[in-house]
Amino acid sequence: MKIIALVISVLMILFGLTGVLWPEGVMDIAKYSFTSTGIYVVAIARMLLGAFLLVAANATRTPKTVRVIGVLIFAAGVATALMSPERAQLMRDWMLARGPDFLRIAACIPLAAGFFILGATLTKSRKF
């Protein structure tokens, strides 16, 4: 279970670093992920990542916090699946209109969560 949490944390860190260092590339990917089929692919990916985090939470130092992060990611996947393609296009246009600086700030969220999960997975709990 620990390996699942490690893989997810590394994926989140890589996505966050990509958004911080190369926001234009993430903006290009976002153009395709907000299409009518792309939103369902993103929704399934989010739900799987959230479910895997829920399963792997017991192997971390802070299982409750990792479960909360997993539930939030899973809920974001469900919300994405329920979103209409027109609404997704409006969200994409809104995000792209903000420019790369907005995306850099938004990319700090998965970056921070990934580092937190990585730290919670790699450190051992203290026994007093």
N, C-alpha and C positions, 0 to 999 in steps of 0.2 A: 504493500500500500504506500510505503514511503516513496517508492520510485514514481508512482503516479503523481503525487504531490510535487515531487522534484521536477518532473517533465512539464507539468502545468505551470509551475512558477517560472521555469526557464522560458517557456513560450510567452508568458505574459511580460517578462522582462525584455525579451527580444522585440515583441510588438511595441512596447513602450519606448524602447531605445530607437526603433525605426521611426516612430512618430516624432520623437524629439530631434533626432539627427537628420532625418530625411522626410519632412512632412509632405513635400510635393509627391513623393512616391506613394505615400499612404492616401493622399487625395486622389491619385489616379486609380488606386485599388477601390477606393470608396465609390467612385463613379460606377464601377461594375457591380459592387455588392449591394447597391440600392436599386437594382433592376427587379422585375417581378419574380424571377427565379433566384436572384442573388440574396434577397432578404430571407428566403426560406433556408438557404444554405447557411447564412450567418446565424439564423435562429437555431438551427439544429446544432451547429458548432457550439453556440453558447450554452444550450441545454445540456449537451454532452459534457462540456467542461465543468459546468456547475454540478452535475450529477457525480462526475468523477471526484470533484473536490469534496462533496458530501461523503462519499465512500472512503476517501483517503484521510479525512480529517482526524480520525483517531490515532493515526501514526505521527501526528505533529505535536509540538509542545503546547500549542494553544488550540485545541480542537474546536472549542465553541466559536472562536473568532474565525477560524477557517471555514466552519460550517456556515456562518453568516455570509462570508464572502461567496461561498458556493451557492447559497440560496439567492443572493443578489444577482449573480451571473445567470442562474437558471431562470429567475423571474425576468431578467432582461431578454432572455431567449424567448420566453413565452410571449412577452409584450411585442417582440419583433415579429413573431409568427402571426400575431393578431393584427398587425399593422397593414393597412391597405397600400398597394403600390403607389397611389397618388400621394398619400401621406409621407411615404418614404422618399419620394422625389422632392417634396417640399422640405423635408429635413435635410436631405443632401444639399439642396440649393442653399439653405440657410447656413449649413456648416461650411460649404465652399466659399460663400460670400464673406465669411469672417476671416479667411486667409490662413496662412501657415502658422502664425503666432497662436491663434486659437487652438489649432490642432496640436501644437507643441504642449500647450498647457493641459489639454484634454488627455494627451498621451502619458502624462505624469501619473494618472490614476491607475492604469494597469501596471505601470512601472513600479509604483510604490506598493501595490498589492502583491505583485510578483516577488519583490524583495522581502516583504513581510512573510509570505508563505515559505520562501526559500529559507529564511532565518528560522522560522518555526519548525521547519522540517529538519534542518541540519543540526540544530542545537539540542542537547539532551536536557530533560527536565531535572531540576535540582532536587536532591533528596537531603532534607535537613535531619 
